[in-house]
Amino acid sequence: MRILRDTTFNDTVLDELRALAERAEATDGHAPFSDDLWQHALAGRIDVALVAGPDSGGAAPKGVAFAGSQGTRRAAELLVDPEARGQGYGAALLTELLSSVDDELWIWSHGDHPAARALAARHDLVRARELLQLRRPASAPVPETIAPEGITVRTFVPGQDEAAWVSANAAAFSWHPEQGSRTLADIRAAEAEPWFDPEGFFIAVDPAGDVAGFHWTKCHPPAPDLPEARPVGEVYVLGVIPRAQGSGLGAHLTALGLAHLASVPGVDEIMLYVEGDNAPALKVYERLGFRRHSVDVAYRRRA
Ligand SMILES: CC(C)(COP(=O)(O)OP(=O)(O)OC[C@H]1O[C@@H](n2cnc3c(N)ncnc32)[C@H](O)[C@@H]1OP(=O)(O)O)[C@@H](O)C(=O)NCCC(=O)NCCS
């Protein structure tokens, strides 16, 4: 086997990697890469790009690894073609990845694959972050909740609420490696996406008119050839500014978003991502009927 190392993937390789990612998603039942890192790879904004293939060369890649920025951290993805697993490609790619990056590196294992666990143990990597995906049926009843005193909830107004959302989001997620650094450009780019729907984006305002919290929902279109053949609703971003936390606003905003998602034609499941150690959020979500669906693990070198 041989591993080619570069700082980006060329267009031919990217086409092969798109096909590889689709095959992996069909086999494994979930997308193989974090959205943001994969977008960076497609746009050439990575700095380590490894492609593994047979010695003879010429064949489509059997495995791939890449590293780049993910929010405030340096992170990496590694994927072996389902048909080439068990032949040492993963081990070779991980060895090369670790020798290419000396400093901090968060290496994702989407779906907590047992082979990734074995490889991590062999390289003395530790489970440093767990990102849970929770799901609930859209038809499960949504309990009646009320807004805390003085708080009113309305939907997002494009052209008016962007800057206030950026600061409320930064306050709620100041501790989060990716979400806390969302910018005006990020929200404007999201508003241009076909899935963006202000009617599914709830804004809680306090008596002074300031944003106290928000629940941005999202509907993923169906992917007929992939495991998600039906549209899936998502609790995309939920945040309450620190001084308003613990007053029931998070639960109220979540419930409003769930009722909205359940009314979207074709949506019969609702998903969300939450950090495994985010106790307040887990409490809100579990009380509203969400249960664990899958887990993505980020490994790091032992300190
Ligand atoms: C998660 C979040 C949206 C919840 O909003 P909230 O308004 O604080 O939530 P609620 O008041 O409705 O409920 C929070 C519950 O968690 C509990 N809680 C708070 N801190 C806790 C902790 N450390 N451990 C366990 N439970 C905790 C509260 O006591 C409350 O439960 P209760 O109703 O039984 O008293 C809010 O804390 C937040 O914005 N956090 C930062 C951003 C974030 O994590 N968003 C979710 C990302 S998936």
PDBQT file of the ligand as one rigid body, heavy atoms in Angstrom, charges set to zero:
ROOT
HETATM    1  C1  LIG A 401     -29.149  24.117  27.403  1.00  0.00    +0.000 C 
HETATM    2  C2  LIG A 401     -29.948  25.399  27.585  1.00  0.00    +0.000 C 
HETATM    3  C3  LIG A 401     -30.512  25.827  26.240  1.00  0.00    +0.000 C 
HETATM    4  C4  LIG A 401     -31.104  25.101  28.538  1.00  0.00    +0.000 C 
HETATM    5  O1  LIG A 401     -31.849  26.298  28.690  1.00  0.00    +0.000 OA
HETATM    6  P1  LIG A 401     -32.394  26.710  30.135  1.00  0.00    +0.000 P 
HETATM    7  O2  LIG A 401     -33.303  27.845  29.955  1.00  0.00    +0.000 OA
HETATM    8  O3  LIG A 401     -31.242  26.907  31.051  1.00  0.00    +0.000 OA
HETATM    9  O4  LIG A 401     -33.184  25.374  30.481  1.00  0.00    +0.000 OA
HETATM   10  P2  LIG A 401     -34.359  25.110  31.509  1.00  0.00    +0.000 P 
HETATM   11  O5  LIG A 401     -34.370  26.181  32.537  1.00  0.00    +0.000 OA
HETATM   12  O6  LIG A 401     -35.594  24.934  30.693  1.00  0.00    +0.000 OA
HETATM   13  O7  LIG A 401     -33.953  23.709  32.128  1.00  0.00    +0.000 OA
HETATM   14  C5  LIG A 401     -32.616  23.432  32.479  1.00  0.00    +0.000 C 
HETATM   15  C6  LIG A 401     -32.641  22.236  33.414  1.00  0.00    +0.000 C 
HETATM   16  O8  LIG A 401     -31.279  21.777  33.569  1.00  0.00    +0.000 OA
HETATM   17  C7  LIG A 401     -30.995  21.771  34.948  1.00  0.00    +0.000 C 
HETATM   18  N1  LIG A 401     -29.569  21.979  35.132  1.00  0.00    +0.000 N 
HETATM   19  C8  LIG A 401     -28.898  23.133  35.093  1.00  0.00    +0.000 A 
HETATM   20  N2  LIG A 401     -27.592  22.905  35.304  1.00  0.00    +0.000 NA
HETATM   21  C9  LIG A 401     -27.466  21.561  35.473  1.00  0.00    +0.000 A 
HETATM   22  C10 LIG A 401     -26.359  20.700  35.724  1.00  0.00    +0.000 A 
HETATM   23  N3  LIG A 401     -25.122  21.186  35.796  1.00  0.00    +0.000 N 
HETATM   24  N4  LIG A 401     -26.590  19.378  35.825  1.00  0.00    +0.000 NA
HETATM   25  C11 LIG A 401     -27.835  18.863  35.714  1.00  0.00    +0.000 A 
HETATM   26  N5  LIG A 401     -28.931  19.642  35.458  1.00  0.00    +0.000 NA
HETATM   27  C12 LIG A 401     -28.722  20.966  35.349  1.00  0.00    +0.000 A 
HETATM   28  C13 LIG A 401     -31.840  22.860  35.529  1.00  0.00    +0.000 C 
HETATM   29  O9  LIG A 401     -31.987  22.729  36.932  1.00  0.00    +0.000 OA
HETATM   30  C14 LIG A 401     -33.146  22.620  34.783  1.00  0.00    +0.000 C 
HETATM   31  O10 LIG A 401     -33.816  21.504  35.295  1.00  0.00    +0.000 OA
HETATM   32  P3  LIG A 401     -35.121  21.693  36.238  1.00  0.00    +0.000 P 
HETATM   33  O11 LIG A 401     -36.174  22.271  35.366  1.00  0.00    +0.000 OA
HETATM   34  O12 LIG A 401     -35.434  20.320  36.705  1.00  0.00    +0.000 OA
HETATM   35  O13 LIG A 401     -34.700  22.614  37.341  1.00  0.00    +0.000 OA
HETATM   36  C15 LIG A 401     -29.111  26.541  28.210  1.00  0.00    +0.000 C 
HETATM   37  O14 LIG A 401     -28.551  26.081  29.418  1.00  0.00    +0.000 OA
HETATM   38  C16 LIG A 401     -28.018  27.027  27.298  1.00  0.00    +0.000 C 
HETATM   39  O15 LIG A 401     -28.240  27.900  26.475  1.00  0.00    +0.000 OA
HETATM   40  N6  LIG A 401     -26.802  26.479  27.443  1.00  0.00    +0.000 N 
HETATM   41  C17 LIG A 401     -25.680  26.894  26.603  1.00  0.00    +0.000 C 
HETATM   42  C18 LIG A 401     -25.943  26.537  25.135  1.00  0.00    +0.000 C 
HETATM   43  C19 LIG A 401     -26.279  25.063  24.995  1.00  0.00    +0.000 C 
HETATM   44  O16 LIG A 401     -25.686  24.214  25.625  1.00  0.00    +0.000 OA
HETATM   45  N7  LIG A 401     -27.230  24.782  24.087  1.00  0.00    +0.000 N 
HETATM   46  C20 LIG A 401     -27.644  23.436  23.798  1.00  0.00    +0.000 C 
HETATM   47  C21 LIG A 401     -26.689  22.871  22.806  1.00  0.00    +0.000 C 
HETATM   48  S1  LIG A 401     -27.179  21.278  22.271  1.00  0.00    +0.000 SA
ENDROOT
TORSDOF 0
